[in-house]
Amino acid sequence: MQSESEIFILALSQKSLMKKISIILFFLSIFALHSYAQIDSGFKIGRLKYNGGGDWYNDPSAEINLLKFVSANTNIKTNPKYEFVDLTAGNIFAYSFLFMTGHGNIVFSETDTKKLRTYLEGGGFLYVDDDYGLDKSFRREIKKVFPEKDLVELPFNYGLYNCMYNFPSGPPKTHEHDNKPSQGFGIFANERLCVYYTYESNPSDGWADADIHKDPPEKREEALRFGTNIIVWVLMN
């Protein structure tokens, strides 16, 4: 027969387990409700507003043009609007796809890191495009989110690079920056790509209005096709 102390400890353990299950179910319900909402309103992207001073807000036409391109060239219904969500104060769980870019510094608070990890492990996706100058701070801050994981370069035969349009050499080289080869890195949670990061590539500049960066039409088309691949891959997985 169990003692009173053993019964008390067992009850506490069961209570703790039920609390954890409740939290998991809560976040899963958020993503489920959001998925149903997107069926009606169309796929959308949330621009991630972060602290640290970096220009998280640059090129607001980028997502609009990409979503219009996706809608015109696939059977995916999109909601082509520029919407931003504050990592610290906003509801990132209202978006299944977050986009982060900029040239400067990023700082995640302890609360930010926990929130972002919960989002990513619960089914959310974050695409980060280094707009030149973001690399050092992004690598530092994402390590806070996943201290036990490393950004790994995706092989060129990874499905994201051929799920819609074929990119046999990985991310396109939209802008030269330091004249290094373009690279695409990922972090996986539960065997699912939850963070994708492009370095020395900068396709999101190619999504912006044509008069912003003066990229030739073929470069913009290439960048938009690549962005389409990212969205298609996320929706497939």
N, C-alpha and C positions, 0 to 999 in steps of 0.2 A: 504494500500500500504506500502511495506517495505521501510525503510529509506536506504540511501546509506551505512551507517555504518552496518546495519543489513545484507544487501546484501554482503558487504565485508567480514563480519564474516562468513556468510554461505559459501561463496566461499572458504575461508581458510579452513573451516571444511571439505568441499568436497575434497579439494586438499590433506589434511592430510589423509583422508580416502583412497583416490586413491593411495597414496604413500604406505600406510600400505598393501593394497591389492597387489600392485606390488611387494613388498618385499616378501610376503607370496607365491605368484605365482612363483617368482624367485627361492626360495628354493625348492618348490614342483617340479619345472622343473628339478632341479639338481638331486633330488632323482629319478625322473621318467627316466631321461636319464641314470642314473647309473644302474637302474634296467634292462633296455634294454641291456646295455653293459654286465651285469653279465649273461644274458641269453646266450650270445655268449662265453664269456671268462670263465665262471664258478664262483661260489660263492667264495668270498675271505674275509679275515680278515685283518683289519688294526691294527697293534700294536701301541698303543697310547704312544707317547713320551711326557713326562711331565717335568716340572721344579721342583726343590726342592732338587735334589741330589739322589733321589731313583734310583735303578737299573731297570729302565723300560725295559731294553734290554735283561734281563736274559732268558736263555733257548730258543733260537731262533728256535730250532727244534720243539717246542710244537705245534704251529699252523700248520706246515707242516704235522706232523704226524696225527693230528686230522682231517685235511681236506682230507688226503688220506684215513683215516678210514671211514669218512662220504661217500666219493665217492664209496668205496668198499662195503659198507653195506646199502646204500640207493640208490634212483634214482636221487639224487642231484648231479649235475655236479659241481665240485669244481676246484679251481685254487690254488693248494698246494704250495704256496710260502710264505716266510717270508717277509712281507712288513710293514714298520713302517711309521707313519705319525705324524708330529710335531703338537701338539695341538695349539701352538702359531702361527707358521708360515706356517703350512701345510694345505692342503685342506681335512679336515676330511669329507666333504660332498661327497667325492669320494668313501666312504665306507658306506655300510648299517650296518656293524657290526664292532665295535671297541672292542679291548681287552686291558685291563690294568692290570699290575701285578707289583711285586717288593717287596723289604724288607724294604725300607726306606721312606724318606719324600716325600710328594707331595705338590706342591704349585701352585694354579691357580691364575693368575692375573685377574683383573676385565674384561679385554678383553676375556680371556680364558673362564670365567664363562658365559659370554653372548653368546659367540660362541657355547659352549657346550650345553647350554640350547636351543638355536635355533635349533641345530642339533637334540637333543633328542625330542623336541616337534614337530619337522617336520617329524619324522618317523625314525630317527636313533636309534641305540641300543648300549649300553655300557655294556660289561661284565667285572667285576672286581674280580680278585682272589687274596686274601691276601696270599702272599708267606711267611708270618710271619714278622710282624713289620710294616705292612702297615695300619693297622686298624685305629689307632688314627688320622693320617693325612688324610686318605681318608674320614672318617666321617666328619672331620672338613671342608674339601674342597668341598665335595658334598653338604654340607649345604649352601655354598656360591651360588651354582648353583640353588638349590631349597630351599630357606630359609623357604618357607611355607609348605614344605613337610618333612616327616620323612621316614627313611628307615624302612620298615615293614617286619617282618619275614613272609615268605610265608608258608601257611599250607601245610602239607605233601600231601594233595589231590589236590594241585594245578596242572594244566595241564602240566607244564614243567616237572614234576616228573614222568609222565607216558605216554607222547605223543609218545614215541618210545620204550624205555626200561623202566622197572618199578623200581622206587626208592621209596619204601613205607616209608622210614625214611628220605627222603630229600637228601641233598648232601652227597656223599660218604666221608668216612674218609680216604683220601689218605695218609696224614701225620699227626702225632700226635700233634705236636706243644706243646700246653699247656695242652693237654689231656682233653680239653673241648669238648662238643658235637659239631659236625659240624652244621652250620646254613647257610641258604640262605635268603637274604634280597632283597627287591625290592622297586623301586620307579615307580609310574605310572603317565603317562601324557595322558590325554584324554582317560582314562580307559585302556590304553595299557602299558604293562610292558616295560619301556624304559631303566631302569638300573637294573642289577642283580648283586648281590655281595655275594660271598661265603667266609665264615669266619671259621677258624679252620677246613678246608676241604682240600683246595689246590689241586684240581683235575688237574690243569694245569701242575703240576710237573709230574703227571702220563702220560701226553701226550709227554713229552720229550723223547729223545732217551734212550733206556733201560740202557745204561752204565752210564748215568748221575747221577741218583738218586738210582740206583740199586733196584728199586721196583720189587716185584715178578710179574710174568706175569698176574696173576689174578687181581692184583691191577691196573695195567696199562690198562687192558681190561675194568675194571669197570670205570676208569676215562675217557677213550675214549668214552665209551657208554654214560656217563653223558654229556660230551661235545657235543656229537651228539644230545642229547635231547635238549640242549640249542639252537643249530642251527635250528633244526626242529621246535621248538616252535616259534622262531623268524620269520622264513619263513611262518609259519602258521598264524601269527598274525601281 
